[in-house]
Amino acid sequence: MNAKNNSCPMQNENAEILLSYCARTLEPEQVIQVEKHLLGCAECREWAAGQQAVWAAMDTWEPEPISADFDAALFARIAATEQPSAWERWTAPVRQFLQGGFGWRPMLSAGAVALTLVIALSIENPFRKEPPVGQSVKLEAHEIEQAERALEDLEMLRQLEAPEEETSL
């Protein structure tokens, strides 16, 4: 691995061998070859020194201890995220229907019930209030009397206005 014969891992974009060297996972024969190359190549030596500093820092790192109920809390959070929301449960039949699933069956039943109610209420509406037959005659007579009074009042106004016009001529 001399820089002269163009076998430098950094120049060949093969830095994995240097990374394996720093992680101490190379075979002993490869370690010897990399160490010989590092003696003659400043770029690889600098890169390997940086990686060895990272690996040394990782070796000294101590993770924080976890709580005793960590597993239970984790599984509870996972279960909470897997449970569908109320909105998702309510709209599931519609989504299944739109996707061609079996969700059309409950919707078909609900549609049939709604159509039956609309037809039944339009045929005989128990809430509709129709006046009895005798009352409609009384209303018509009352309206006729009101119209006659209004006409009489108009006639009286014309008679009152007429003498004023005759006097002004």
C-alpha positions as CSV (number, residue, x, y, z in Angstrom):
1,M,0.0,0.0,0.0
2,N,2.5,2.6,-1.0
3,A,1.4,5.9,-2.3
4,K,3.7,5.5,-5.2
5,N,1.8,2.4,-6.7
6,N,-1.6,4.2,-6.2
7,S,-2.9,1.7,-3.7
8,C,-3.7,4.4,-1.0
9,P,-7.2,3.7,0.4
10,M,-8.0,7.4,0.5
11,Q,-7.1,7.9,-3.2
12,N,-9.0,4.8,-4.3
13,E,-12.1,5.9,-2.2
14,N,-11.7,2.7,-0.2
15,A,-11.6,4.1,3.3
16,E,-13.4,1.1,4.8
17,I,-10.1,-0.7,5.3
18,L,-8.9,2.3,7.4
19,L,-12.1,2.3,9.3
20,S,-11.8,-1.4,10.0
21,Y,-8.2,-0.8,11.1
22,C,-9.4,1.8,13.6
23,A,-12.2,-0.5,14.8
24,R,-9.6,-3.3,15.3
25,T,-11.5,-5.8,13.1
26,L,-8.8,-6.5,10.5
27,E,-6.8,-9.7,10.2
28,P,-3.2,-9.5,11.5
29,E,-1.7,-9.6,8.0
30,Q,-3.9,-6.7,6.9
31,V,-3.0,-4.7,10.1
32,I,0.7,-5.0,9.1
33,Q,0.0,-3.8,5.6
34,V,-2.0,-0.8,6.8
35,E,0.6,0.2,9.4
36,K,3.3,0.1,6.7
37,H,1.1,2.3,4.5
38,L,0.5,4.7,7.4
39,L,4.2,5.2,7.8
40,G,4.5,6.6,4.3
41,C,1.1,8.4,3.8
42,A,0.4,11.5,5.9
43,E,-3.3,11.8,4.6
44,C,-4.2,8.2,5.8
45,R,-2.2,8.7,9.0
46,E,-4.2,11.9,9.8
47,W,-7.5,10.3,9.0
48,A,-6.7,7.2,11.0
49,A,-5.7,9.3,14.0
50,G,-9.0,11.1,13.9
51,Q,-10.9,7.9,13.7
52,Q,-8.9,6.3,16.6
53,A,-9.8,9.4,18.7
54,V,-13.5,8.8,17.9
55,W,-13.2,5.1,18.8
56,A,-11.4,5.9,22.0
57,A,-14.1,8.4,23.0
58,M,-16.8,5.8,22.3
59,D,-14.9,3.2,24.4
60,T,-15.0,5.5,27.4
61,W,-18.6,6.5,27.0
62,E,-21.0,5.2,29.6
63,P,-24.7,5.1,28.7
64,E,-27.2,6.5,31.2
65,P,-28.9,3.8,33.3
66,I,-32.5,3.1,32.3
67,S,-35.3,3.1,34.8
68,A,-36.8,-0.2,36.1
69,D,-40.2,0.4,34.3
70,F,-38.6,1.4,31.0
71,D,-39.9,-1.6,29.2
72,A,-43.5,-1.2,30.5
73,A,-43.5,2.5,29.6
74,L,-42.2,1.8,26.1
75,F,-44.7,-0.9,25.4
76,A,-47.5,1.3,26.7
77,R,-46.4,4.1,24.3
78,I,-46.3,1.7,21.4
79,A,-49.7,0.4,22.2
80,A,-51.1,4.0,22.4
81,T,-49.7,4.8,19.0
82,E,-51.1,1.6,17.5
83,Q,-54.6,2.2,18.8
84,P,-56.7,4.1,16.1
85,S,-58.2,7.4,17.1
86,A,-62.0,7.8,17.4
87,W,-62.1,9.6,14.0
88,E,-60.3,6.7,12.3
89,R,-62.8,4.2,13.9
90,W,-65.8,6.2,12.8
91,T,-64.6,6.7,9.2
92,A,-63.3,3.2,8.7
93,P,-66.5,1.9,7.0
94,V,-66.4,4.9,4.6
95,R,-62.7,4.4,3.8
96,Q,-63.3,0.6,3.3
97,F,-66.2,1.3,1.0
98,L,-64.2,3.8,-1.1
99,Q,-61.3,1.2,-1.2
100,G,-63.7,-1.5,-2.3
101,G,-63.6,-3.4,1.0
102,F,-66.4,-5.0,2.9
103,G,-67.4,-1.6,4.6
104,W,-70.3,-1.2,2.2
105,R,-72.6,-3.6,4.1
106,P,-73.3,-1.5,7.1
107,M,-73.6,1.6,4.9
108,L,-76.1,-0.2,2.7
109,S,-78.2,-1.1,5.7
110,A,-78.1,2.5,7.0
111,G,-79.0,3.9,3.6
112,A,-82.0,1.5,3.3
113,V,-83.3,2.6,6.7
114,A,-82.9,6.2,5.9
115,L,-84.7,5.8,2.5
116,T,-87.6,3.9,4.2
117,L,-88.0,6.7,6.8
118,V,-88.0,9.4,4.1
119,I,-90.7,7.6,2.1
120,A,-92.8,6.8,5.2
121,L,-92.7,10.4,6.4
122,S,-93.5,11.9,3.0
123,I,-96.5,9.6,2.5
124,E,-98.1,10.2,5.9
125,N,-96.4,12.9,8.1
126,P,-97.7,12.7,11.6
127,F,-96.2,16.1,12.3
128,R,-98.0,18.0,9.5
129,K,-100.9,20.1,10.9
130,E,-103.8,20.5,8.5
131,P,-106.8,22.4,9.5
132,P,-110.1,20.5,9.8
133,V,-112.5,20.9,6.9
134,G,-114.9,23.2,8.8
135,Q,-112.2,25.6,9.8
136,S,-111.1,26.4,6.3
137,V,-114.7,27.6,5.5
138,K,-114.5,29.9,8.6
139,L,-111.2,31.3,7.5
140,E,-112.4,32.1,4.0
141,A,-115.5,33.8,5.4
142,H,-113.3,35.9,7.8
143,E,-111.0,36.9,5.0
144,I,-114.0,37.9,2.8
145,E,-115.3,40.1,5.6
146,Q,-111.9,41.8,6.0
147,A,-111.7,42.5,2.3
148,E,-115.3,44.0,2.3
149,R,-114.4,46.3,5.3
150,A,-111.2,47.4,3.6
151,L,-113.2,48.3,0.4
152,E,-115.8,50.2,2.5
153,D,-113.0,52.1,4.2
154,L,-111.5,53.0,0.9
155,E,-114.9,54.2,-0.4
156,M,-115.3,56.4,2.7
157,L,-111.9,57.9,2.1
158,R,-112.8,58.7,-1.5
159,Q,-116.0,60.4,-0.4
160,L,-114.1,62.5,2.1
161,E,-111.5,63.6,-0.5
162,A,-114.1,64.4,-3.2
163,P,-115.7,67.4,-1.4
164,E,-112.3,69.0,-0.9
165,E,-111.5,68.7,-4.6
166,E,-115.0,70.3,-5.6
167,T,-114.4,73.3,-3.3
168,S,-111.0,74.1,-4.8
169,L,-112.4,74.2,-8.4
